[in-house]
Amino acid sequence: MSDTYDQFPEKAVALLYDGENAPRVTAKGEGKIAEEIFRLAREHDIPLQNDPQLAAVLSQIPLGDEIPEALYRAIAEVIAFAYLVSGKRPPGFREPE
């Protein structure tokens, strides 16, 4: 994940994860829409993942739908890295004693 890119991706997909339910697709698009999704993410300091293959799969999910169980692991890795990069901790996280 990074907030610096030499060029915008062809496709972009935004996910919402509330910490309790499966992540949902909240925005997706190609071309100018993908650029706008990235611009807004940068503007709001949302970590970005540049993974064209994952974006292609996620872009097939209807807006508002939860990601399918088959993608849980891939998305869990993205979310974990997003927390790490942003210095946040997931809900219920406790440091090991």
C-alpha positions in Angstrom: 0.0 0.0 0.0 1.2 3.4 -0.8 -0.2 6.8 -1.4 2.2 7.5 -4.3 1.7 6.1 -7.8 3.3 7.1 -11.1 -0.1 6.7 -12.8 -3.6 5.9 -11.8 -4.8 2.3 -12.1 -7.3 1.3 -14.8 -9.8 0.0 -12.2 -10.4 0.9 -8.6 -12.6 -0.6 -5.9 -13.3 0.9 -2.5 -14.2 -1.4 0.4 -15.8 -0.5 3.8 -15.0 -2.7 6.7 -16.7 -2.0 10.0 -14.8 -4.6 12.0 -17.9 -6.7 12.6 -19.3 -7.7 9.2 -17.6 -8.8 6.0 -16.2 -5.9 3.9 -18.6 -4.3 1.4 -17.9 -2.8 -2.0 -18.7 0.9 -1.7 -17.3 2.3 -4.9 -15.8 0.9 -8.1 -15.0 2.1 -11.5 -12.6 2.4 -14.4 -10.9 5.4 -16.0 -12.0 8.7 -14.7 -14.0 7.1 -11.9 -11.0 5.1 -10.8 -9.0 8.3 -10.7 -11.6 9.9 -8.6 -11.7 7.0 -6.1 -7.9 7.2 -5.7 -8.0 11.0 -5.4 -10.6 10.8 -2.6 -8.7 8.1 -0.9 -5.6 10.2 -0.9 -7.5 13.3 0.3 -8.8 11.3 3.3 -5.5 9.5 4.1 -7.0 6.1 3.2 -4.3 3.5 2.5 -4.2 2.3 -1.1 -3.3 -1.1 -2.5 -2.3 -1.3 -6.1 -3.3 -4.8 -7.1 -4.9 -4.9 -10.6 -5.8 -8.6 -10.3 -7.6 -8.2 -7.0 -9.3 -5.0 -8.3 -10.5 -7.0 -11.4 -12.1 -9.6 -9.2 -13.6 -7.1 -6.8 -15.0 -5.0 -9.6 -17.4 -7.9 -10.5 -19.1 -7.7 -7.0 -22.2 -5.5 -7.1 -22.1 -2.2 -5.2 -23.2 -2.6 -1.6 -22.6 -6.3 -1.5 -20.3 -8.1 0.9 -17.2 -9.7 -0.5 -17.7 -13.5 -1.0 -16.1 -15.9 1.5 -13.6 -17.0 -1.1 -12.0 -13.6 -0.9 -11.8 -13.3 2.9 -8.1 -14.2 3.1 -7.0 -11.9 0.4 -9.0 -9.0 1.8 -7.9 -9.8 5.4 -4.3 -9.4 4.3 -5.1 -6.0 2.7 -7.0 -4.8 5.8 -4.2 -6.0 8.1 -1.7 -4.1 6.1 -3.9 -1.0 6.0 -4.1 -1.0 9.8 -0.3 -1.4 10.0 0.4 1.4 7.5 -2.0 3.8 9.2 -0.9 2.9 12.7 -4.3 1.8 13.7 -5.4 -1.4 15.4 -8.5 -3.5 14.5 -11.5 -3.4 16.9 -10.8 -5.7 19.9 -7.0 -5.8 19.3 -4.9 -6.4 22.4 -1.1 -6.3 22.6 0.4 -9.6 23.7 1.3 -9.6 27.3 
